[in-house]
Amino acid sequence: MSANRRRRNKNGVDDIAEAILRMVDAMQPPVAALPRMAIAPVRVPTVENFLHHKPTEFTGKASPDEADEWFRKYENIFKVMNCVNEQKLLFATYLLNEDAEYWWASMQQQMEPREEPVTWANFSTRFLEKYFPDTARQDRDAEFLALQQEDMTMQEYVNKFEHLARYYSQDITEKWRCLKFERGLKHELKKVVTPLRERRFPILVEQAKSAEHLEKGPGPVVRHQRNVAEARQVKKPYNRPLTTSGDFKCFQCGGAHLKRNCPQLKSSPSGQGSNRKCFICDQPGHFANQCPKKKTSTTKKPPGTVLERPRAAGRVFALTTTDECVFLPSFNV
């Protein structure tokens, strides 16, 4: 009985259970120790960090569109800097100047009696109520719904469309955006783009730009090359335009006929007019080829003297006895 009793250790753990645990631990593979991750310390954005973005002041004299653009710009900067709401409020109010600074000081005085906390959310609401009110948003909605391309280029129309679309108060799906974009196109471009039924806005914009390029035709360089090629082609012979008899004017009498049909010329005996003179007999009424004196008045040319070649003066050569012997041939007897 005493041998079957279970003995317990000092800590009250059964020896058998402890042995089983050691066996289980020995059978399990060793677990590699996980490396410790170095946690970077969180840096709190400061005013110096904010000034590195070269922020611009807000004086309150901007248009509603400019005020909204200023507010959206610094919302993106705060997101990049990972600012908390308290820092957003501090940095935004730091940029207020002139009328805008006085407006915010007055607004804080009005918020204290109402026990309205000065937070980033309340500042955003009050800022947009002041500088981008609901009336301005409604005007942008109406302008967006009535937007037409008209005389704008395609790029100008796209920029205007995207600028006004961000102010639209209703939710815009991509399909509705494409339909609204197509309705505002010119009729010439709409005929090309609408049958494609494209419902992806970036692709629709590129198709509209391509249609506009084709409508304008080739560029100035291509047109110049085409003109040069046409100029090099062989031109057709000149075709005399058909005219009526009333378009002619006689140089002889000024009548409405050709000069060869002038009655003044036909009334003369030779049919060429009395004001014509012959160059041979100097008489009017005919030309030199019809002159009757042409055959009879033949002028004889004086006989030309034959030029004879001048003769050179004769020369006498005297031979001496010695020279004669040199030139005389010798004969053998």
C-alpha positions, 0 to 999 in steps of 0.5 A: 500500500505504501508502495502504490502511494503517489509521492508529491514533491515539495511544490505539490506536483505529482511526480508522474505528471511532471515526468509526462510533461518533460517527455512532451516537451522533449518531443516537440521541436524547438521554436526559434525565437522571434526577432524583436521589431524595432518600434520607431518613435512617433514624431510629433509634427511641429510648425517647422515641419509644416512650414517646409511645405511652403504654405500660403496665407489666407486673407479672406479676400478670395473667391469661393472656388479659391477658398475651397481649393485652399482648404482642400490643399491643406487637408491633404498636407495634414494627412501627409504629415499625419497630424491630429485634429489639434495640430490641424486646428493650430496650423490652419489658424496660424495661416489666417491673416487680415480679414480672415484672422479677425473673423476667426477671433470673432467666431471664437467669442461667439462659440464660448457663450454657446459652449461650443468647443473650438475643434477642427471639425467646428472650424471646418464647418464655420470656415466653409459656411463663411467662404464657401456657402451653400449658395456658391455650391448651388451655383456650381451645381447648376453650372455643372448641369448646364455645362456645354463644350461650345467653343472650348477645346476638348482639354478645356472642356475636360478641365471645366467638367472635372472642376465643377464635378467635385462641387456636385452635391449628388452622388456621381456614378461613373456611368452617369459621369460618362453620359453627362460628359457625352451630352455636353460635347459638340454635335460633330464629336457626339456623332462619333463618340456616342455610338461607342457606348463607352462607360469608362470615363478616362477611355471616353475622354481619350476617344473624344480627344481623338475624334477632335483631332480627326475633325481638325484634319492634318496638321500644318506640316502635313498640309504643307507637304500635300500642297507641295505634292499637288504643285509638282503634279502636271497641270492641265492645259489652259481651257479658254473660258466660253464667252458670249459675243457681248463680252468682246470689244473691238480694238478698231471701232470699239464695237461688241465683236472681234477685230477680225470681224470689224466692218471697217476692215471689211469695207476696205478694198483689201479687207484690211482697213485703209489705215494700213500702210505698205512698207514698200510703197508707203501706200495705205490699203495693203501690206508689204506681201501684197504690194504690186510694186514688190515684183517690179521694183527689184533692186539690183545689187552692185556687183561686188568686187572680188577680193584678191589675195595680195601677192607677196613681193618676189625674192631672188636667191643668188647661189655661189659656186660652192652652194651650187656644187653642194645641191647638184647631184653627183652621177657616176660614169 
